[in-house]
Amino acid sequence: MQNNNRNVSKWADGIFRKIECKYRRNAQNIKGIFPYTADKDGRFTEQPFLKGRAGVQWWTNGFYAGIMWLLYSKTGDGLYKCAAKEQEKMLDDAFVIYDELNHDVGFMWGLSSKPSYIFDKDETSRARALIAANILAGRLNVKGKYLRAWNHGDYTIIDCMMNIPLLYWASKETNDERFKFIAELHADSTFKHHLRENGSVAHIIVHDPLRDAAIGTLAGQGCAEGSAWSRGQAWGIYGFILSYIHTGKKRYLDAAIRIADYFIEHTKARAWRVPVDFCQPDHPNYIDNSAAVCAACGMIEITGATGDPHYLEAAVRILKALECDCDFSDDTEPILNNCAASYAENRQLPLIYGDFFLIEAILKLCGNEFLIW
């Protein structure tokens, strides 16, 4: 086992050197945009869905800053800190477009302002992160005991498990237990309503706003109602193990393990390649590498929590299986190809959160202990 761990660490170190070389160029060259996907020339572009000024509200707009902070945590190079703080300041405009703010403030400011305060003790960054935490906490439906995802309808989505770590941080930072209580209420609701008997999770749950009850499910970004959208499974794995790390409550660890077991069982038979949805038809065989790398991050943390090497071994197999889809050349800006935003889109493309979770997973294997969540 020790020899195997040394081999994994050596492999990860080699991958990180390639990542760092490419993202050093990105940090120098990418200015004034929130990277989301890439154009036909392999250059980062912003998301195309929210037009004009509202584009600052897109849920992925914290991920590039998060990448910069991950690289800073490993290298200590001020180039990455400067690039991250530039992105953070660009997000300020999002605070004043109230109608577009939603539960994804956790992604946006938890990956930008929170690490900015952790590393730089920037009081303005602290304020931004705490404002975002208050916005997220304010989405609590006190009768339904869940955080409302959007500003229309009474929905929760599995993705929000990755937003609530901002509340755990805010609770510690302010010595105010309310944030933690709200995070746990939502985690418990997700456990109750999203987690299925077979270990898979539903993407979207429709709630009765007047009581703690689910009244429906939606396919969301999966292929059908009742299916198992792979990135949703990854959000569940990583989200629940993060709640365990922040609270020490075993039910969250148990949930992460159940979802991880489902994910592994349905991935190893596919040569460790992850489809967009585990219930999708055999043809066309669309994959989602962003789901793969996010799940790998969660599995590595499960091994850290339990000492069970099974989950680390699965994570490494998943990461090595997608190495062929990594572009470390000088010709393009993103690294990880063949990601998918949803099953319905039927497009294979680079996505900024694919690169983020790839970099985070590799850093974990390199022994980097900084947990950005």
N, C-alpha and C positions, 0 to 999 in steps of 0.2 A: 504494500500500500504506500509506503514512504517513497519508493522508487516511482510509482505511478504519479503521486502528488508532485514529485520533482519534475517529471516529464510534462505534466499539465502546466506547471508554473513556467517552465522553459518555453513551452508553446505559447502561452499567454503573453509572456514577455516579448516574444518575437512579434506577435500580432499587435501589441501595444506600440512598439516602435514604428510600425507602419501607420497605425492610427495617428500617432503624434506628429509624424512627418506630414501627413495630409492635412490634419486640422491646424497645424501651425500656419500653413498657407492660407487656410480658410479664415483664421483669426486675423490675418493681415489684410485679406482681400474683401471679405464680406462686410459691407457697410450699409446701414440705412434700410435693411429689410429684415423681416422675420422669416428665416428659411423654413420651407414646408416640404416641397418636392423639387423636381428638377425639370428644366426645359430639355429640348431635343439635343442641345449641346452639352448637357451634363452640368449646367450651372443652376445653383439653388434659385428657386422662385418662391414667392409668397403664395398663400392659399388663394384659390380663385372664387371662393364661395360668398364671402362677405365683401361687398364692394365699397370702395372709397374709404372714408374715415372709419367705418364700422369694422374694417379688416383688422384693426388692432385688437379686436375682441376674440379672434380665433383661438380655440382651445389649446393649440400646440405652440402658442407664441412664447412660452417659457422654456421650451426644450433646448433651443440653441444656447441660451444663457446657461442652462443646466449642464450642457456639454462643456462649456468653457470652465465652469466651476469644477466639474469632475477632473478635467485636465489640470487645472490649477492645484487641486488637492493632491495630485500625484507629482507634479513637477515644481510647483511653487513659482512658476514663470509669470511675471506680471503682465505679459502679453495677453494671457487668457483672462486675467482679472479685468483688464481694461475693456476687452471685448464684451465680457459678461455685463459689466456695469453700463455700457452703452446700450445694450439691449434692454436692460432693466428700466432705464430712463425713458426709452421709447414706449414702454408699456403704460406710462402715466396717463396717457390720453384715454386708456380704457376705463379708468375710474369714473369718467364723467359721461360715459355713454351707458346710463343706468339700465335701459331696457335690454341691453345685450349681455349684462353680467349674469352669470349662472354658476352652477356648482364647480365649474372648471377653473375658478379662481385659485383652487389648490394647485393645479398644474401650472398656472401662469405665474403666480408669485411665490409659490413654494419652491420652485426650481430656480427662481431668479433672485428675489429679494431676501428670502430666508438665508441661503448660503452667503449672500453678500454681507449680511449682518454677522453671520457666524465667523467668516474669515476676516472681514474688514472692520467690524464693529461700527458700521455706518448706521447712525441713528435714523436717517431717512429711510434706509432699507428696512430697518426694524419696523418703522411706522407703516410702510407699505405692506409688509407681510402681515402685520396685525390688523390693518384695515381689511385686507383680503380674508383673514380668518374670521373677522366679525361679519363680513358679508356672507361667508359660507355658513357660519353658525345661525345667521338670521334666516336661513332657508329651512329651518326645522319646522315641520308640522308637528305640533305638540300632541295632537290626538292620534295621528298616524304613526308617530315616532320614527320619522324618516326625513332625510334632506331632499327637498324637492329639486329635481334635476334642472328643469328649465322654467321659464316664466309663463308657460302654458301647460295645462294638464297636470295631473297628479301622478307623475312618473318617478321611479328610481331606475338608475342603470348601474350595472356592475362596475362600470368605470369609476364611480364615485369612491370606491374603496381606496383608490389611489389619490384622491383629493383630501381625505380626512387626516392623513398624517400632518397636514398643516395645523389642524386643530390640536393634535397632541402636543406639537411644538409650542403653540400659543399658550396652552395650559401651563406648561413648564415655565415658559418665558415670563408670564404675567403672574404666576402663582395663583391662577384662577381655575378651579376645577370644572367650571361650567363647560369650557371648550372640550375637555376630555369626556365629560358626561354625554355631550351631544354626539361626539364621535362614536362613542360606544353604543348609544341608542341606534345610530345609523348602521353600525357594523352588525348589531344584533338583528335589526330588521332585514339586512341583506342575508344574513345567515338563515333567517326564518323563511324568507320569501323567494330568494334567488337560488339557493343551493338545493339541488335535486337529490333524490335517493341514490342515483347512480354516480354521484360525485361531480356531475357537470353543473353549470350555472346558466340561468336564463339571462339574456341581455337586458330586457326592459320589463319591468313590472308596473302594472296599472294599479293604483291604490285607491281605496275608499278614503277620502280626506278626513272623514269624521270618526274613524276608528282604525285600529291596527289590523287591517285586513287587505289582502290582495284580491282584486276583482278581475284580473286578466293579465295575460302576457302578450308581448309583441316580438316579432322576429328581430327587429332592430337591424343590426348590420350582419346578421347571420343569413342563412339561406332559406329558413322557414321558421314559423313559430314552433317552439319545442326543440329546435336544433341546438347545436353547440358551437357557436361562433368562437374560433380559437383564440382571438385576442381577448374576448370576454373571459375565457377560461384563464388566460394569463393574468388579466386584471385581478381575478379572484385569487389565484395562487399568491401573487406578490402582495396584493392588498391585505389579505388576511394574515400573512406572516408578518407584515409590517405592523398590523394592529396587535399581534402577539408581542412583537419586540417592544412596542410602546406601552403595553399594559401588563404583560406577563400572564394574560388569561388564556388558559389552555384551550378553551373552545375555539379560539381563533387559530391556534396552531393546528388543531384537529381539522378545521375546515380547510386550511391551506393544504394539508396532507391529502385529504380526500380529493380535492380538485387536482392536485399534482398527480396522484395515482391515476386518475381518469386520463389526464393529459398524456402521461407517459405510456399508458396502455394503448392509447390510440395513435401514438406517434412512432413507437418502435417498430410497429408492423409496416410503417411507411418508410423504412430506412432512416428514421429520425427526421424526416421532412414534415413540416407542419402545414396542413391545408388551411384554407381560409375558414372553413367550417368542417368539423369532424363528421357531420352528417351530410355533406355535400355529395352530389353524384360523382361517379368515378371520372366522368369526362364532362367538361374540361377539368383538368387537374390543377386548379389554381392553388398557389401556396401563399402563406403570409409569414415572411421572415420577421416582421415586427412582433408578431405573437410569439414566435420562437425565442427571440432574445429576451423579451419581457418575462416569459415563463422561466427561462434559464436563470434570470436574476433571483426570482422567487425560490427556485429549487436550491440554489446555492445557499440562500438564507435558511432554508429548512434544514439543510445539513448542519449549518452553524448552530441552529437551535436544538437539534436532536442528536447530533453526532452520527447520524445514519448516512453512510457514504453513498447509498443508493441514489439519492437525489442529486448529489454532486456529479456522480457518474453520468446520470441522465442529462444533466445540464451540459456537460462537456461534449457528450455525443451529439446533442442538438446543435451546439455551437460549431463543432467541427463539420457537421453535415452542411451547414450553410456557408462555410468559408469560400466555397466556389462561387458564391454570389456577391462576394466582397470585391470592390474595385478600389485598389490602393494606388492607382496610377495618378500621374500629374494632370491628366486630361479632364478630369471631372472633379466635382466638389463633394457630393455624397459618397458614402462608402457602400452601404447595404442596399442591394437591389432586390427585386421580387418581394416587395411588401404590398399589402392591399388594405385600402381604407374600409372596404366592406365587400361582401359577396356580390351584391347587386351591381357594383361598379365594374367588376370583371376586368380590372386593370392591374398589372404588375408594374410597380414603380418604386423608386426610392422615397422614403418618408422620413422626416427629421427625427421622429421618435424611434424609428428603427435604428438609426445611428446612435441615438442616446442610449438605448438599452443595450446595444452591442458594446458600446464603450464601457457602460457601467458593469456589465457582466465580465468583460475582460479584466477590468480593474479589480473586481472582486477576486478573480483567479490569480491576479498578481499580488494579492495580499493587502490591497489598499483598504483601510478600515473606515474611511469616511462614508457615512450613510446620508445621502442627500435628502432622503425622505424623513 
